[in-house]
């Protein structure tokens, strides 16, 4: 009897009320629900298309792979005016080839 009363008293506590008019919280909760349900659907597609290995064609992942950036190069204190850029000249067209045709009169 005492055990049931304790259990009721522990389970009867309500969580903190959520303000229904807080749009930021509602938007965050909706986005979280969307991502979780999408991941569940994607798991099903991966299971169905396991042998074909083409689940990404049907349902791409929402979590892109993280690429590592190359370490930044240390900056030089040398001014960039010392760097010379090559001067490109426009290409020269070759002389046209005219075939020699004998003139017969």
Protein Blocks (a to p, Z undefined) as FASTA:
>chain_A
ZZmmmmmmmmmpccddddfklmklmmmmmmmmmmmmmmmmmmmmmmmmmmnopmmmmmcc
fbdcdddddddddddfbdfklpccdddddddddddddddddddZZ
